[in-house]
Amino acid sequence: MTWSRRRCRGSVTPSRFSKIAIHGRTEMSPVWRPLLTALAIETEVTWVADARRVPPWLSSTGVPAVTKAAEQPAVRSISCASPRHEILAAVRWARRLLAQGVGAHQIAIATASPANWDDHMLALSETANIPIHFVHGRAALDSPDGQLAAALAEILLRAFRSRA
């Protein structure tokens, strides 16, 4: 099938789309390539490659490829003597960033295996009065309400027993 001017409705294309930019793609199915070519004749179409491979067939469509360099976020790592000390350094770092006006949604503290650090992170985040959200959730027993619910469940299941 060929995408003619009539099928693409090329006369209305510039009024509906002033510019078209294709982001984050490394490939496009062959069935869509003639449409891309027809659109490129009628309006400005750009293929933004995001520092990835530009497909070889793109040059035959008349669509220019723009390669955009990948973002390089600032990464900082600190090695400490113990999990508690490491969490203390991380919370101090996060607090300093918050004081400088960095949004909380821009701060992440990560580890490959968070289980060893959970208890320390929970205790120090409450001490620092910074609400920390764990990606893997929080155990119910980590809160006073969770401990109360567990105690109530224990009483309901086992009842009061005297040790006489």
N, C-alpha and C positions, 0 to 999 in steps of 0.2 A: 504494500500500500504506500502511496506517496502522499505526503501532506502538501496539498496545493494551497494557494493563497485562499481559495474559497473554503476549504476544509478547516484551515487554521483561523479563518476569519481575520486575516491579516490587516484588513482596513480598520478594525477596532482594537487591535493589539496594542498600539502605542497609547491609546486613550485609557486602556485598562491597566497596563503595566508600563510605567515610565522606564524602569530598569529592572532587570532580572539578574540575581546573583545566586549561583548554586554553591552552597557551602557544605563542607564536610563529606563530600562524596569522593570515592576513589574509582567508581565505575558506574555505568548507566546501562540498562538493558538495551539491546539493539532496537527493540520496538519503539523506544522513545527518542532515538537519535535523529530521525527525520523531522520530528516535531521541534526538537531543539534547533536544528538547522533552519527550519522555516521561521521560528521565532527570532533567530539571530538576524534574519533579513529585515524584519519589521521593527525590531526594537533592540536596545542595548542589552546583551546577555554576556555575563562574565562567569567563568568557572574559577572559584576560589579553592585552591588546592590544600590549604592548611598544612604546608610542609610535607605533603604526601606525594605520592606518585600521580603524575598527570597522564591520563589514558592516551595511548598513541592515536586513537581514532578521532580525538578532539580537534586536531589540526585541520581535518577535512570538513568540519562543520562551520568554520569561520568564527568560532567562539574563542576569544582570547582567554588564556589561563593566567591567573595571578597566583603566585605562591606566597603564602603568608607564613612568616616564621612562627613556630610554636612558642607559646608563652612560657617563660621561665620563671616560675614562682620562687620566691625566696625561701630556701629550706635551711633550717638551722637544727643541728643535733648537739645534744649534750650527754655525756656519759657520766654517771654518778656512782657512788659506792653502794647504794642500796635502793630498793624500790621506793622507800619512803623519801629518801633524799632526792631521788629523781623526780618524784611527783612534786615535792616542795619547789624544786627549781622550775618545773613546768608551770605551776600555779603562779609563782612570782613573775615569770615571763608573760603569762596571760594577763595578769593584773597590770603589769607595766604597759602592755599594748592597749588595754582598755582605758587606762589613764591618759594615753596619748591620743585617744579618740578613734582608735581602730574599732570597727564594728565587731560585735561578738560572733556574728555569722562568718567572719573572715578568719577566725582563729580555730585551729584544729590541733589537738594533741593526740598523737597516734603511736601505737605499738603493734607489733606482729601478734602478740598473745596477751590480751589485756587482763586475763584472770589474776595474774600475780600482783597487779597494781590496783585492782578494784577497791579493796578495803582502804588502802592508803589514800587513793583519790577521793573516795567518799568522805573520809574523815577530814582531810585537808581542805576540800572544797567547802564543807560546812563551816570550818574554822575561818576560812577566808571570805565567807559570805558570797561566794560565786556559785550560781546554779550551774552545775555541770550536767550535761545530757550524755548518757552512755549510748553508744550506737547499738549495743547488744541489750539495752534495757537495764533495769535495776531490780534486784531481788526484792520480794515483798518484805522480807525481814530486815531490810536496810532502813526502814522507816518506823517511827513509833506506832503508827496505825497498823502496819504490818505485823509488828510484834504483839500488839493488842489482839489482833484477829487470830494469830497463831495461839496465843494463850487461851482465848475463848474456845477455839476449836479443840484444844487439848482438854479443857474442862468438859465440853460437850461429849467428846468421845470416851473419855476415861472416867468422868465424874470425880467427885471428891472422895479420896480414900484416906482413911486415917491409918497411921502406922502404929498400931498398938501391939 
